[in-house]
Structures are given as C-alpha cells and as structure tokens.
C-alpha cells in the first residue's frame, strides 16, 4: 500500500501496474475498495506489532469504520497509482466498438486469448503467448466475425458459409480492448503477431530470465537472482532517492574486462552527483558491491541495446 509501482497477486507474482490487463486493473481497484476496512485493520495491527515502520498515517479519529477506512485507502500511494493508470488508459484513442463498416485488421484483446481479426479476409488468428516458437503463433482460421465487436461484450465468430469454422477457444470471450493493426506492420503474419503481443503486453512464451543473449548469460542470471532476493529493500531505496526505473544489466556491456556474472544496477532519472549516497546504501543492503550505472555509463550502446540484455529488478515483472 505504501508504493505505487507494482501489484503482487495471489500467486506471489510481482506485476508492474502497467502490465495488468484492463480487467485485472479494474478487479484490483474493486477488491481494494470492498476490503478497505480489513486492509486498514491488517495495516494498523502489523504496524502496532512492530512488523514494519509505517510511512502512512494510521487514522485514529473516531467515526464510521467504512468511511474512515475508505478515506485512508484513497490516500495510499497504491490506490492513487492505480487510478492514474486507469485514467491513462481511459484516454486511449482506441475505439469502443467495431461496427458494420469497420475494415482492416484489429488486435482484439479478450479475457482469454488475444485475437487478430482480419475483417477483410474473414479470418482470425489467436496469438499464442506460451509458444516457444513465435512463428507458430501465426495460424489463421477462416471464420466470420459477428459485428459489432464491443468492449465488454463477448466476441462471436461463426463458420464460413460452406466451410468449417474453428472458433474454439476464441468464441464468446469478453472483449477488453481494440487496437488497429498499422499498415506498416501488416507485412507478414509474424510481424502482425509480434505487434499483437506488444500491444497487449503478452510475452512470446518465454520469460526474459530464460532467454540467453551474448551478455545475459546463465551466470549473469544466477548472480542477478542473488540481487533480486532483496529487491523489495532495494525498491524502497530507489523510491527514497527518486529513481523511477531500475534494472539489472550485465557489467560486460560497459566493461569488456568484467566477468560474465558481474551485475550492474542500472537507474534512470538521477544526476550522477546523487549516485554516491545511493551506492553506499545499496552496498549496505547487499553486503557487497554492485555498481550503480546510468545511461551514460554504456557509452557506445543505445538505451534499447541495454534493455535487450537487462532483467527487471523485481522478479516476475
């Protein structure tokens, strides 16, 4: 409740707020509101038992429990961040529905699979998020999509007249969002599928932790895991020093003499003059030195190159 960057779900996965689906974001907000009294009691009890030092004021004034708890909830960083994210999404330019005159290809995100709908070709493609070979997630099925397609309503597909429809797994899934496929992307089936994954924040089926690159070696991943073991404490430090983004980067990207398991703590939005104090605190938390770096540390590498080999600080994000 004291931070506004991640949500930890019931499976203990650490999810950046921007990675939550629209439906998940809505459900989290609804759940927090409905459980405000319980959340406040848990927070106050844990703070009273000395399990942590609260940064939020625990309301002591008398009054209706529901109103006191709701006032406390709506002042927390997590609640405010969730609503900022909801407001950001509400400002999207994507349409709310596809009517009878709609044309072209659309990424239709549902509460099940993500689907690319080709209205002109009367076909759909279910984008496979858990496929080790991305090219295999580009199989078109010839069906008729029943219009209109509306956000919040089921997606309905029917067999092509005279043919055999294959809408299983797609039919009747509730539509969450609609995104038009740009003409520049519609150059190949694989490009369309990758665009769909990007738009809907789906992975290609493999966690970044499991994908080896020239610099992201098995040894680096193991060393990064040691740092991640205390990610929560490091996240507090990042917040305290005004760092909005942090990642773990192979040291060999900036220093060719570094070993394959050397790790940098890469931060953004901080001036170099502020780094020594942060470095000292990070050293204290870890018990050993992990160099804190900024975009300037990687001279010949663009920020996108660094990101290609980096791991998020929080596991599961």
GIDA-V556576 format. One line per field, one symbol per residue. ss: DSSP state (@ for helix, = for strand, . for the rest). psi: psi as a letter, one per 30 degrees, with the letter a starting at -180 (. if undefined). burial: b if it has 9 or more other C-alpha atoms within 8 Angstrom, else e. A space follows every 10 residues. Layout:
# GIDA-V556576
ss = ???
psi = ???
burial = ???
This chain:
# GIDA-V556576
ss = .....===.. ...===@@@. .@@@@@@@@@ @@@@.@@@@@ @@@@@@@@.. .......... ....@@@@@@ @@@...@@@@ @@@@@@@@@@ ......==.. ....====== ...=====.. ..=====... ...@@@@..= =====...== ...==.===. .......... ..======== ........@@ @@@@@@@@@. .......@@@ .......@@@ @@@@@@@@.. @@@@@@@@@@ .....===== @@@....... ..=====... .@@@@@@@@@ @@@@@@.... ===.@@@@.. ..@@@@@@@. ==.....
psi = fglhelkjaf ggkjjkeffk leeeeeeeee eeefgeeeee eeeeeeeefg fljkfkkjkf llakeeeeee eeeffkeeee eeeeeeeeef glfklfljaf gklakkjjkl gclkkkjjee gilljjkjfh kfjeffghjk kjlkkklljk kflkkkklkk kfajligkfe kgkkkelkkk jkeffhflee eeeeeeeeeg hklgfkkfff jkaefileee eeeeeeeffh eeeeeeeeee ggkfkklkkk ffefjffllf gkkkjkllgk keffeeeeee eeeeeeglkj kklleffgdg kleeeeeffl klekkf.
burial = eeebebebee eebbbbbeeb eebebeeebe ebbeebbebb eeebebbeee eeeeeeeeee eeeeeeebbb ebbeebbbbb bbeebbeeee eeeeeebbee eeebbbbbbb bbbbbbbbbe ebbbbbbbbe beebeebbee bbbbbbeebb beebbbbbbb eeeebebeeb bebbbbbbbb beeebbeeeb bbbbbbbbeb ebbbbbeeee ebeebbbeeb bbbbeebbeb beebeebbbe eebbebbbbb bbbeeeeeeb bbbbbbbbeb eeeebeebbe bbbebbeeeb ebbbbeebee beeeebeebb bbbbbee
